[in-house]
Amino acid sequence: MIKCTSAQEVISFVEKEGIRVIDLRFMDLTGTWQHVSIPSTSLDLSFFEQGIGFDGSSLRGWQTINESDMVAKPVPHTAFLDPFYEEQTLVLICDVYDPATDQEYAKDPRNIARKAEAYLQAIGVGDVAFLGPEAEFFIFDDVRFDQTQGAGFFYLDSEEARWNMGREEGPNQGYKIRNKEGYFPVPPTDKHQDIRTEMMLTLEDMGIQMEAQHHEVATAGQSEIGMRFGPLVEMADNLLKYKYVVKNVAYVHGKTATFMPKPIWGDNGSGMHVHLSIWKDNKNLFAGNGYAGMSETAMYAIGGILKHAAALLAFTNPTTNSYRRLVPGYEAPVNLAYSRRNRSAAVRIPMSHHSEKARRFEFRCPDPTCNPYLAFSAILMAAIDGIVNKIDPGQPLDKDIYDLPPEELAKVPTTPGSLQEALHSLAKDHAFLLKGDVFTQDVIDTWIHHKMQDVKAIDLRPHPWEFVMYYDV
C-alpha cells in the first residue's frame, strides 16, 4: 500500500523502489479504463503539471477529429503498484484536461464525480457522501460468442453449472450448484474460494479495505467481494481497481470473469447495490428516529432517488443486457418504492446494523456495467434534489410484493423495461443533473446518442430464440 499526497512523494517513492515504468490511467465516457505507459525517467514535477497528450477522437463519446488533442494529468494520491505486470509498475489515475483552455474536460467522468462532491459541499447539504457498491460477477471456465449474417451464438461453461450435472468429465464428481442455490455453500460445492480470496487479498495489498468474499446465489460461479464504503470519487476509483483485479486474477487462473448483468438464462443476474449516506460535521445526516431509524433528510433523499429513478437507470444500468435482469415477477428490484426489508424494492434500508454511523439506504437497481463516476454522481444528485426540494417518498412497501392483489400491485411504479425507455426518461428528466454544472447538456446529449447506438445494434439483429418461436410460422 502506497500513501503519497504530493508529486514529490511519488517521485521519491519511484526513486527509492527503483521503479522503471509508470502506467497512466483514465476512464472514457462509456466506462472503459484506458492506459498509457511511460518510463519513470520522464516523471518529474513538471510532468504532473503538464501531463501527457493523447488522441481524444479515438475514444467513444469524446472529441471530434478536428479537436482531438487531450491531456491526462496524474493525481499523486491515487498511486498504487500494479499486481499483474511483469515489470514493477506504478499506476497513477489521471484527470483529463482540454489543452486549448487548460480546464478540466467536461466529459471526463472523474471530473464529473469531483464536481458532484464539490456541489454537495457548495450548497451546504453535506461535507461528504459515502458510497458502498456491492458489485457481483460470474467466473466462467470458457466463453465463446459471435454473430455473422448467417450465424449467431454464445456459449458459456462452468464446472459449477447446473447444466453440467450429466456431463462426462472423467470423472464428473458432482457438486454442481442448482439454480438459485449458490448462496454461501462451502467447498467442494463452491469451486472458487481460493480464487476469490486471491482477489480479495490482492485488493487489500493495493490499499482497499475489504469486508468479505462469498459465492452468490446463481449457479455457474456467481460471486461477490465486499469493499468498505468510501467518499464518492475514491469509491469510483476503487471500483475500477476491483473490476481490474477480478478480471486479471481470473485470467491468471485460466478462467474468465464478467460483470455482465444477465449472462445466463434461468437464474439470478448480477447487480450492484449502492449504499449511500451523507455526512456533515462528522455526523451522519441519515440517522434519526423515523422509519427504520432514518432521518427526515434521509427520507427526502429517498424521495429524490425514486422520483428520478427512471432517468438514473440510463447511467446506473447502461446496457441493453441490464434490462434482462430488471424483470418484474422475480427477485429483481423493479418496484420504485422503499422498504426496510423488501428486496424487490428499488430502495432498501438495511436493518443488520443499529448504530447511527451505519444508517444508510441502498439503491438496488444499478449493475456493475455502469461507469461508476457517472452512476455515483447521478445517484448523489438525485438524493440532493430530494433533500433540497423535500420530496416525499410516500409510504414504504413492506408487504410481500408477490402476495399483493393485482389492483394494489398496479399502483406501484416500476423501473423502465429497456435501455431505450431509460434513455427517453433521461431526455425528459435531467435538470437535476445540470445543477452546479456537474453534468453538462453536452454530456447528457452525448450519452443518449451513444447509448442509442447500443439499442439500434440489438434491434437490427435476429435473436436465436426468434428462430425457435417463428421459423416455422
C-alpha positions in Angstrom: 0.0 0.0 0.0 1.3 3.4 -1.0 0.5 6.7 0.7 1.6 9.6 -1.4 0.0 13.1 -1.1 2.2 15.1 -3.4 4.0 14.8 -6.7 7.4 14.9 -4.9 6.4 12.0 -2.6 5.5 10.0 -5.7 8.9 10.8 -7.4 10.7 9.9 -4.2 8.9 6.6 -3.9 9.7 5.7 -7.5 13.4 6.5 -7.0 13.6 4.6 -3.7 11.9 1.5 -5.1 13.8 1.6 -8.4 10.6 1.6 -10.4 11.2 2.0 -14.1 7.6 2.1 -15.6 4.7 4.4 -14.8 1.2 3.5 -16.0 -1.2 6.4 -16.5 -4.9 5.5 -16.4 -8.1 7.4 -17.1 -11.7 6.4 -17.9 -13.6 7.2 -21.1 -17.2 8.3 -21.1 -18.7 4.9 -21.6 -16.8 3.2 -18.8 -13.6 1.6 -20.2 -10.3 2.1 -18.2 -7.7 3.4 -20.7 -3.9 3.5 -20.1 -0.6 4.6 -21.5 2.9 3.7 -20.0 6.0 5.9 -19.8 9.5 5.3 -18.5 10.0 6.6 -15.0 12.8 8.8 -16.3 10.0 11.0 -17.8 8.4 11.5 -14.4 9.4 14.9 -12.8 7.5 17.7 -11.1 6.7 19.4 -14.4 5.0 16.2 -15.7 2.4 16.4 -13.0 1.5 19.9 -14.2 1.8 19.3 -18.0 0.6 15.7 -18.2 0.7 13.6 -21.3 -1.2 14.2 -24.6 -3.4 11.7 -26.3 -5.9 11.5 -29.1 -9.4 12.1 -27.7 -11.1 11.4 -31.0 -10.2 7.7 -30.8 -12.3 7.3 -27.6 -16.0 6.7 -27.7 -18.1 9.7 -27.0 -15.2 12.2 -26.7 -13.6 14.6 -29.1 -14.1 15.2 -32.9 -11.2 14.6 -35.2 -10.6 18.3 -35.6 -10.4 18.9 -31.8 -8.7 15.6 -30.9 -5.9 16.7 -28.6 -6.4 16.0 -24.9 -4.2 15.9 -21.9 -4.1 13.4 -18.9 -2.6 14.7 -15.7 -1.7 12.2 -12.9 -3.2 12.6 -9.5 -0.5 11.9 -6.8 -2.7 10.4 -4.1 -4.0 7.7 -6.5 -0.7 5.9 -6.8 -0.6 2.1 -6.5 1.6 -0.8 -7.7 0.1 -2.9 -10.4 0.0 -6.5 -9.2 0.0 -8.2 -12.6 2.7 -6.6 -14.8 6.0 -8.5 -15.1 8.0 -5.3 -14.7 7.2 -3.5 -11.4 5.0 -0.7 -12.4 3.5 2.3 -10.6 -0.1 3.2 -11.6 -1.4 6.8 -11.4 -5.0 7.6 -12.1 -5.4 10.8 -14.2 -7.8 13.7 -14.6 -8.3 14.8 -18.2 -7.9 18.4 -19.4 -8.6 20.3 -22.6 -5.2 21.7 -23.7 -6.9 24.6 -25.5 -8.2 26.0 -22.3 -6.2 24.1 -19.6 -9.6 23.4 -18.0 -10.9 20.1 -16.7 -12.6 18.3 -19.6 -16.4 18.3 -19.2 -16.8 14.8 -20.5 -14.1 13.3 -18.2 -16.2 11.1 -15.9 -13.8 11.6 -13.0 -14.2 15.4 -13.3 -18.0 15.0 -13.2 -17.6 13.0 -10.0 -15.4 15.6 -8.5 -17.9 18.3 -9.4 -20.7 16.3 -7.7 -18.7 16.2 -4.5 -18.0 19.9 -4.7 -21.7 20.7 -5.4 -22.7 18.8 -2.2 -20.4 21.0 -0.2 -21.1 24.2 -2.0 -24.9 24.2 -1.3 -24.3 23.2 2.3 -26.2 19.9 2.2 -23.2 17.9 3.5 -19.4 17.6 3.6 -19.1 14.1 2.2 -21.2 11.5 0.5 -20.2 7.9 1.4 -21.0 5.2 -1.1 -20.6 1.4 -0.9 -21.2 -0.6 -4.1 -21.7 -4.3 -4.0 -20.6 -5.5 -7.4 -21.5 -9.1 -8.4 -19.8 -11.1 -11.2 -19.6 -14.5 -12.8 -16.4 -16.6 -13.1 -16.6 -18.9 -16.1 -14.3 -21.6 -17.4 -15.0 -20.9 -21.1 -16.8 -18.3 -23.2 -17.4 -18.1 -26.9 -19.7 -15.8 -28.8 -20.1 -14.4 -32.3 -22.7 -13.1 -34.7 -22.4 -13.0 -38.5 -25.0 -12.7 -41.2 -25.6 -16.4 -41.2 -25.0 -17.4 -37.6 -25.3 -16.1 -34.1 -24.5 -17.8 -30.8 -23.0 -17.6 -27.3 -21.5 -20.4 -25.3 -20.7 -20.4 -21.6 -19.2 -23.1 -19.5 -18.5 -23.6 -15.8 -17.5 -26.6 -13.7 -20.1 -25.5 -11.2 -23.0 -25.1 -13.7 -26.3 -27.0 -13.2 -26.4 -27.8 -16.9 -23.3 -29.9 -16.5 -24.8 -32.3 -14.0 -24.8 -35.1 -16.5 -21.6 -34.2 -18.5 -18.8 -36.8 -19.0 -15.9 -35.2 -17.1 -13.7 -38.2 -16.5 -14.9 -38.3 -13.7 -17.8 -35.9 -13.0 -17.6 -35.5 -9.2 -21.0 -33.9 -8.8 -21.3 -30.9 -6.5 -22.9 -28.8 -9.2 -24.9 -25.8 -8.0 -28.6 -25.9 -8.6 -30.3 -22.7 -9.8 -30.7 -20.1 -7.1 -28.9 -22.3 -4.5 -25.4 -20.8 -4.8 -25.5 -18.6 -1.7 -22.8 -19.5 0.8 -22.2 -23.2 0.2 -18.7 -24.5 1.4 -16.4 -26.3 -0.9 -16.4 -28.6 -2.8 -19.7 -27.1 -4.0 -18.1 -23.7 -4.0 -15.2 -24.1 -6.5 -13.9 -20.6 -6.4 -13.0 -20.0 -2.7 -9.2 -19.7 -3.4 -9.6 -17.5 -6.4 -11.9 -15.1 -4.6 -9.5 -15.0 -1.7 -6.7 -14.1 -4.0 -8.8 -11.3 -5.5 -9.7 -10.0 -2.0 -6.1 -10.0 -0.7 -4.8 -8.5 -3.9 -7.2 -5.6 -3.5 -6.1 -5.3 0.2 -2.5 -5.1 -0.9 -3.5 -2.3 -3.2 -4.8 -0.3 -0.2 -8.5 -1.0 -0.5 -10.2 -2.0 2.8 -12.1 -5.2 2.2 -15.0 -6.7 4.1 -15.9 -10.2 2.8 -16.0 -12.5 -0.2 -18.5 -15.2 -0.9 -20.3 -17.2 -3.6 -23.5 -15.6 -4.8 -27.0 -17.0 -5.5 -26.7 -18.2 -9.1 -25.1 -21.3 -10.5 -22.0 -21.2 -12.7 -19.7 -19.2 -10.4 -21.6 -16.1 -9.4 -19.5 -14.2 -6.8 -19.2 -11.1 -4.8 -16.4 -9.4 -2.9 -17.3 -6.7 -0.5 -15.4 -3.4 -0.2 -15.7 -0.9 2.6 -17.6 2.2 1.8 -15.7 5.5 0.9 -16.1 9.0 -0.5 -17.6 9.2 -4.0 -14.5 9.8 -6.2 -12.4 7.4 -4.1 -15.0 4.7 -4.3 -15.3 5.1 -8.0 -11.5 4.7 -8.3 -11.7 1.7 -6.1 -14.4 0.1 -8.2 -12.2 0.3 -11.3 -9.4 -1.4 -9.3 -11.9 -4.0 -8.2 -13.0 -4.9 -11.7 -9.4 -4.9 -12.9 -8.3 -7.3 -10.2 -11.3 -9.6 -10.6 -10.8 -10.0 -14.3 -7.0 -10.4 -14.2 -6.9 -12.9 -11.3 -9.5 -15.0 -13.1 -7.4 -14.7 -16.3 -4.2 -15.8 -14.5 -6.1 -18.9 -13.3 -7.2 -19.8 -16.8 -10.8 -18.6 -16.2 -12.8 -15.5 -17.3 -14.8 -13.1 -15.2 -17.7 -11.0 -16.4 -19.7 -8.2 -14.8 -22.4 -8.6 -17.5 -25.8 -8.3 -15.6 -27.5 -11.3 -17.2 -25.2 -13.7 -18.9 -27.2 -16.8 -18.2 -30.9 -17.6 -18.6 -33.0 -19.1 -15.8 -31.0 -17.9 -12.8 -30.1 -14.7 -10.9 -28.3 -11.8 -12.7 -25.5 -9.7 -11.3 -26.4 -6.4 -9.7 -24.5 -3.7 -7.8 -26.5 -2.4 -4.9 -25.1 1.0 -4.0 -25.3 2.1 -0.3 -25.4 5.9 0.3 -25.1 8.2 3.3 -24.4 11.9 3.6 -22.4 13.4 6.4 -21.8 16.9 7.8 -19.6 18.0 10.6 -18.7 14.3 11.3 -22.4 13.5 11.7 -24.4 11.0 9.7 -27.4 13.1 8.4 -29.3 9.9 7.6 -29.6 8.7 11.2 -32.8 9.7 13.0 -35.9 8.5 14.8 -38.1 7.9 11.8 -39.0 4.9 9.8 -36.3 2.2 10.1 -34.2 4.6 12.2 -33.8 7.1 9.4 -33.9 10.9 9.5 -36.2 13.3 7.6 -33.2 14.2 5.5 -32.7 10.5 4.5 -36.4 10.2 3.6 -36.2 13.2 1.3 -33.1 11.7 -0.3 -35.0 8.5 -0.9 -37.8 10.6 -2.4 -35.3 12.2 -4.9 -34.0 8.7 -5.9 -37.4 7.4 -6.5 -38.6 10.5 -8.4 -35.6 10.4 -10.8 -35.1 6.6 -10.8 -36.2 6.1 -14.5 -33.6 8.7 -15.6 -31.0 7.4 -13.2 -31.1 4.0 -14.8 -29.7 5.4 -18.1 -26.5 5.8 -16.1 -26.7 3.1 -13.5 -28.0 0.4 -15.9 -26.5 1.5 -19.2 -26.6 -1.7 -21.3 -29.4 -3.5 -23.2 -28.5 -6.6 -21.1 -29.2 -4.6 -17.9 -32.9 -4.9 -18.5 -32.8 -8.7 -18.8 -32.1 -8.6 -15.1 -34.7 -6.0 -14.2 -37.7 -8.1 -15.0 -41.0 -8.0 -12.9 -42.0 -11.2 -11.1 -38.6 -12.2 -9.9 -36.3 -11.0 -7.1 -35.1 -8.1 -9.1 -35.6 -4.6 -7.6 -38.0 -3.3 -10.2 -40.5 -1.7 -7.8 -40.0 2.0 -7.4 -40.7 2.1 -3.7 -38.7 1.8 -0.5 -38.7 -0.7 2.3 -36.6 -1.8 5.3 -36.6 -5.5 4.3 -38.2 -6.0 1.0 -35.5 -6.9 -1.6 -37.8 -6.3 -4.6 -38.0 -2.6 -3.7 -35.7 -0.2 -5.6 -34.5 1.3 -2.3 -33.9 -0.8 0.8 -32.9 0.3 4.3 -30.6 -2.4 5.8 -31.6 -3.5 9.3 -28.5 -5.5 10.2 -26.7 -2.5 11.8 -28.2 -0.4 14.5 -25.6 2.3 15.2 -26.1 5.8 13.9 -22.9 5.7 12.0 -24.2 2.8 9.9 -27.6 4.4 9.0 -27.9 4.4 5.2 -30.0 3.1 2.4 -29.2 1.1 -0.7 -30.3 1.8 -4.2 -30.7 -1.8 -5.5 -31.3 -1.2 -9.2 -27.7 -0.5 -10.5 -25.4 -3.1 -12.1 -21.6 -3.2 -12.5 -21.6 -2.4 -16.2 -22.0 1.3 -15.3 -19.4 3.9 -15.4 -19.0 4.4 -11.6 -18.1 8.1 -11.8 -21.3 8.9 -13.7 -23.5 6.5 -11.8 -22.4 7.6 -8.4 -22.7 11.2 -9.3 -26.2 10.8 -10.7 -27.3 9.0 -7.6 -25.9 11.7 -5.4 -27.5 14.5 -7.5 -30.9 12.8 -7.3 -30.6 12.5 -3.5 -29.6 16.1 -3.2 -32.5 17.2 -5.3 -34.8 15.2 -2.9 -33.3 16.9 0.1 -33.3 20.4 -1.3 -36.9 20.1 -2.6 -38.2 18.0 0.3 -39.5 15.3 -1.9 -41.8 12.9 0.0 -41.1 9.3 -0.9 -44.6 8.1 0.1 -45.4 5.1 2.1 -43.0 2.1 2.4 -43.6 -1.1 0.6 -43.2 -3.6 3.4 -45.6 -6.2 2.1 -44.6 -9.3 0.1 -44.8 -8.0 -3.5 -45.7 -11.5 -4.7 -48.8 -11.6 -2.4 -50.2 -8.2 -3.5 -53.5 -8.3 -5.3 -53.3 -7.1 -8.9 -55.2 -3.8 -8.2 -52.7 -2.9 -5.5 -49.7 -4.0 -7.5 -50.8 -1.8 -10.4 -50.3 1.2 -8.2 -46.6 0.5 -7.6 -44.5 2.2 -10.4 -41.7 0.0 -11.9 -38.3 0.6 -13.5 -38.0 1.1 -17.2 -38.3 -2.1 -19.2 -35.5 -1.4 -21.6 -32.4 0.8 -22.1 -34.4 2.8 -24.7 -37.1 3.6 -22.1 -34.4 4.7 -19.6 -32.8 7.0 -22.2 -36.1 8.5 -23.1 -36.6 9.2 -19.4 -33.2 10.8 -19.1 -34.0 13.0 -22.1 -37.1 14.3 -20.3 -35.7 14.4 -16.7 -32.2 15.7 -16.3 -32.4 19.2 -15.0 -31.4 17.9 -11.5 -28.1 16.7 -13.1 -27.2 20.0 -14.5 -27.2 21.8 -11.2 -23.8 23.2 -10.3 -22.6 22.3 -13.8 -22.0 18.8 -12.6 -23.3 17.2 -15.7 -23.5 19.4 -18.8 -26.1 19.3 -21.5 -23.4 18.1 -23.9 -22.6 15.2 -21.6 -26.3 14.2 -21.4 -26.8 14.5 -25.2 -23.7 12.6 -26.0 -24.6 9.9 -23.6 -28.1 9.5 -25.0 -26.8 9.5 -28.6 -24.0 6.9 -27.9 -26.2 4.5 -25.9 -28.9 4.7 -28.5 -26.4 3.1 -30.9 -26.4 0.0 -28.5 -30.2 -0.1 -28.7 -30.2 0.0 -32.5 -27.4 -2.6 -32.7 -29.6 -5.1 -30.8 -32.8 -4.1 -32.7 -31.2 -4.8 -36.1 -30.1 -8.4 -35.3 -32.2 -11.5 -35.1 -32.2 -13.4 -31.7 -31.6 -17.1 -31.7 -34.8 -17.8 -29.8 -36.8 -16.0 -32.5 -35.9 -18.9 -34.8 -37.4 -21.3 -32.2 -40.6 -19.3 -32.0 -41.1 -18.1 -35.5 -39.1 -20.2 -38.1 -42.0 -22.4 -39.0 -44.7 -19.7 -39.0 
